[in-house]
Amino acid sequence: MNASKRWFLKFLCGMCMAGIGLASLRPVADASLAAQDAPGAASMSRRIGAVKAINGTSITLTPESGADITVTIQSTAHIVRIAPGEKNLKNATPIQLQDIQVGDRILVGGKASDDNSSLAATTVVVMKQSDLEAKHAQERQDWQKRGVDGVAGAVDSAAGTVTITVRSKNVVIHTSSTTVIRRYPPDSVKFDDAKPSTLQEIHTGDQVRARGDRSAEGGEISAEEIVSGTFRNIAGTIDSVDASSSTLSVHDLLSKKNVLVKITPDSQLHQLPPEIAQRIAARLKGGAAGASSGAGSTSATNSQGANGQNAKPGDAPGAAGGNGAGGHSGGAPDFQQMLGRIPVTTLANLHKGDAVVVVSTEGTADGGTVITLLSGVEPILRAAPSASSYALLTPWSVGAPGGDAGGP
């Protein structure tokens, strides 16, 4: 694959903000690459990213990495709009420069300046932000309706299957040549960071979420898409806070060791209200928390389904929780749905001795990056002596397509 092909594939992959499968995009890429490989195309520079600002014929482009770039759209530039999920660029629609808006994602081709800080664009491929949001909503609903999630118990590469545990029951995920398989890098907190992967990279104990058609009895699913990753559950008390490096040292009650975790702008920090913490604790102790009324009580009651397991992908993309997903038997919201309504907190509000529950990236032996942190959990930790009961959070609660809270 030549450099131009790699560039365009990278662009298309980067625009999977709405959870668009690579399999559906590949025909678009192949069609585009044929055109991009025309004589003289090799001398063209390409830039991809989001539109930050527009001033006349000048666009400020924020690329996937690096500094902003000034793109000047030439009067003869060919500008087309492509819809998420399209399988052929023949369906791309010609548009005008004034149709491009801030937030749209674009691929521009043309002559770059010597310092690569600007580019005179002769071709522009646009994916509208509104189109991405609409596709994102559709994908989210589909994950909720046809998604299943759990912890990998067995992987049979020869048979093309993964067996996961869902609410203490086994579900066999069947793959095919068209199944899109992606995996989170060891220190990733974003859904968009999930990279193309293989069945062989899924290991026992990994968190796995699949989307596809389930059998009538629910014990099997023919997967269209699988996302997997390795995450860590940490439950304990804060030993120290370093605001300068945005790190916490947490004394893990399970390992009896201190674990260093880093907080980034993508980390979600929440403070559990005392009344909800007490309800969950009562539930764990076999109390009558389920008899309480109100939305908070309902959420707390249904959070029991997340306990007693390792953290798992219990969310649909871009939504916290979801009816019918992951083997949920009822229509009531689970803990993840409640999480989106729990007050947000900051690093400045965390202090030594505070009890916390953390889901982090796999990271290194010393620790990883915080995906979700929940403070105010002292009653829960007192009520649940087993560390497995602390798994109230799901590693997929951050970085779903489009940046919403939620995961694959």
N, C-alpha and C positions, 0 to 999 in steps of 0.2 A: 504494500500500500504506500503510495507516494505521499509527500508532505501535504499536498492540497487535500487529499482524501482524509488524512488524519485531522487536519484542521476542521473540515466540515463535519466529520463525525463527532469531534469534540464539541462543536457548536450545538449540534442536535442533542447530544447527551446532556449538555449544560442546560438546555431548555426544557428538560423533563420536569418542570416545576409542578406539573399537575399529575405526576405519577404515570406519565405516558410510557408504555413499555417499549424497550429498544427494538423488539421484534417488529412492531408496527411502524417504527421510524426508519428501519433499515432500507426498505424499498425507496423511501424518499431520498435517503442519503445516496443510494446507488444511482438514482436518476440524476441527482444534482451533480454527482462527481463526474458523470459522463460529460456534462456541459462544462464543468470547471476544468476538465482536462483538455479543453480545446487549445489549439496552437496559441501561444502567447500567454496562457493562463498562469504558467509557472512564475512569470515575473510579477504577478499580482500579489499584493499583501492582503491578508485577511485579519479582521478583528471581530471579536464577538463580545457581547455583553448587553447591559441594560442602558436604555436611554435615560440620562440624568437631566439633561436640559436641551432646549431647542431655541435657537436664535436665528431666524431667517433660514438660510441654507446650511447653517452650522449646527452640528449635534455634538453635545458632550457625551461621550460614551464611557461608561464604567465597565471595564473588562472583568473577567473572572478573577484576574489577579493583576497587580501592578497599578500604576497611576492612570488617571483618566486620560482619554484621548480625544482630541478635537477632530471631528469628521466633517469635511466639507462635501456636501452632495453636489456633484457636477450636474449641469443642466441637461446633459444627455444620459444621466444615470437611469438604469433599469431597476425599478422598485416593485417588488411583489410581496404579497401577503400570503402566508401559508397557515392553514388551520392545524391545531394539534390533532394528531392521529391520522392526518392525510398520508396516503401511501404512494403518491406520485406527484411530482412537481408540476405535472401538466394541469393539475387542478389549482395551482397557485393563481392568485388574482392580482392583476396590475393595480397599483394604487399610486396616489400622489404623495409628495413630500409632506403636505399639510395633514395627511391622514396618520402620520406617525405621531405618537404621544409619549410623554414621559412615562416610564415604567415598562414600555414595550421592550422586547428582547430582539436584537437584530444581529445579523451577520453582514458585514460590509466588506467589499473587495475593491481594491484600487491601488494607487501609488502612495506609498508611505514616505514621509519626510526622512531625511538622513538620520535624525535623532529618534525616529519612531514615535514622536509625540503627537503627530497629526497624520491624517490620511485623506487623500482626494478620492472619494468613492464614486465608482462607476456602476457598481451593483449593490443592491441592498435587499436582503431577505428579512421580512418582518414577521414576528409572531406576536400578535396583539396581547397585551396584558388581560384584556377582557375575555379573550378566547381561552387563555390559560386558566383564568379563574372559573370559567364555565366548565371547562374540561376537568378541572380539579374537583369541582362539586360533583360531577358525574362519577368520577373515579372514587371519591370518598364514599358516596352512596353505595357503589358496587362492592367496595371492600366491606362495608357494614353488612350488606346482605349476603355476600358470598365468601366472606373471609373466615379463616380459622387460624388460631394461634396457639402456641404451646412450646414446650421444651422438647428438644430432639432427644429421642431415646435410642434410635437406631437409624443408620443410613445404609442403604443397599444400592451402591452405584450400579451394579450389574442389572438389577431389576428396575433402577430408576425411581426408587421410592425413599421417602423419609417418614419415619413413624414418630409422631409427637404425642405428648401427654396433654390432654385437655380436660381439666376438671376430673382428674384421676382416671380418665378413659383414653384409650389409644385411638388415634386417627392416622390412617395411612395416606400420605400425600403421594400421588402418582405424577411423574413428570413425563414430558414428551420432547421431541426435537424443537417444538415451538415454545416451550415454557421459558419465560424470562426469569433468570436467576441472578439476584444481586446480593451483595454483602457489604456490611459496614466495615470500614477500615478500623484498626484497633483503637484509634483515638478520635473517632468521629462522633459528633453529636447531631449531625444533620441528615435528614432523609436524602437530600440531594447528593450527599457524599457517597451513598451506596454505589458500589462499582459492579460492573458485570462480573459474574462469578460462575462457579460450577457446583454440581452436587457434591463433588469430592471435598469441597472446602467446608461443608457443613459437618460439624462434629457433635458427638453426644454431649448434651448439656447446653448446646447453643439455643438461643431463642429464635424461633422460626414462625413466620407468618406467611400463609399462602392464600391465594384467591383463585376460585374456580368453581366448578360444578360439583356439588356434594351428592353422595349417594342418598337414597331414601332414608336409610337408617342412620346416616351421619357419620359412619365409621370410615369413609373413604372420600377423597376429593381429587378430582382431575385438575391439576394446577395450571393456570395460565401464567401466574407470576408467583415467585417466592423471594422473600427478603429474609436474610438471616444475619445474626451477629452474636458476639460474645460480650456480655455486660456483667457488671459487678453490683451486688447488693451489699450495702454497708449500713449497719444499724448500731448506734452507740452514742457516745457523748463527745462533744468538741473538746479537744485538749488545748488547742491554740488557734488563733486567727492571725493571719499575716495580711493586712490590708494592702501593703505595698506590692505584694506578689499575687494578690487575689487567691490565696490558698488557705485551706483549712486542714488541720491535723485532727482526725477523728479516731477515737479509741473504739475499735470494732469489738463488739461484745462477743462475736463468734470466734474470731481468731485471737482475741486478747492482745492484738497488736495495734499500733497507731498506723493509720493510713492517710497519706497526704493526697488531697484532691484539689484540683484547680477549678476556679469558677471563671467562666467566660461570659461574654454578652449573650451567648446562645443558651446558657444554663438557666433553668427555671427554678426559682426559689419561692417557696410558699410557707406561710405560717398557718398551721392548723388551729382553728378556733377551739378554745377549751371545751365547749359543750360538745363539739363533734368528736374531739379526742376521747372524751369520757364515754360517749355512746359506743365508739368502736371498742374501747377497752372493756366495756360491759359486755359487748357481744363476744369478745374473745374469752371472757370469763364465764360465758354462758348466762349472762344476765338478760334482762328483758328489754334490751335496746331496740329490738325489732318492733316493740309495741308503740314506740314513740311515733308521733306524726310529724308531717312536714317534709320538705324536700331534703333538708340536711339529714334527717333521720333515715329517709329512704335510701339516700346515697350511702350513708354509713353502714346500714344493714347490708346492702348489696356488695359492699366492699369486702365482705367475708369471702367472696368467691376468689379474691386475689390472694388471700392468705394461704399459708401452707404450701406454697410453691415458690420456686425461684422466680425472679422477675421475668416477665415474658411479654411478647408483643401483643398486648391486649387492646389495641386501638386501631381504628380505621384511619387512613391518611387524612390529616387535617382535622380530625375530630377526636375529642376525648371520649373514649369508649365507643359504644355503638350497639344498638339492639341487634341481637342475632349473631354478632360477631364472636368468634372464638368460642363457640359452643355455649354461649349464654342461653339459658333456658327460658328466661323471662324477658319482659320488655322494659323492666325498670332499669335505670341507669346504674352503672357500677362506679367504683371509686374514681376511675379516671374522669367520668363525667363531672363528678363533684370537684375534682382537682382544678378544673378551669374556673370554678367559682370561689375557690379558696383565696384569701388575700395574698397578694404578692409581698415578699419581704426582700431585704437587701443584705449584702455582706456586713454592712455596718450594724445591723440588728442582731447578728449572731455573736455569741459570747462563749467563753470557756465554761464548760459545764452544761451547756444546752444539749438536750437530747435531740438527735436528728436521725432521719432515715434518708439514705442517699442511693440513687442509682447512678453509676458512673460508667464511662467507657472502660474497656478492658485495660487500656493503658499499659503500664509496666508493673513490675512486682511491687513497687512502692505506692502506686496509685494511678488514677486517671483523671479525666475531665468530668466534672459534674454535669449530668444530663438533667436530673431532677433532684431537688433537695426539699425535704419537708421537715420543718421544725415544729415545736409544740407537741411532740409525740411522747412526752414523759409517761402519761397514763397508759399508753399502748405498750411501751417497752416494759413497764412494770407488770402489765397483765399477760404479756406473752414472753415467757422465759426462753422459748425456742426461737433461735434466730430465723428459722424459716418462716415464722409467722410475721416477720417484719416486712415481708415483700408486698407492701401495699402499693408500691409504685411500679410502673412499667417502663422499660428502657426506651420505649417508642414514644414517650410523651413530649419529645422535643424534635424540631426539625423536620416536620412532615413536608410534603410538597407544598411549595408556596409559602413556607415559613410558618404555617399555623402550628399550634400545639397539637400534637398527635403524631402517630406514627403509622407505619405501613399497615 
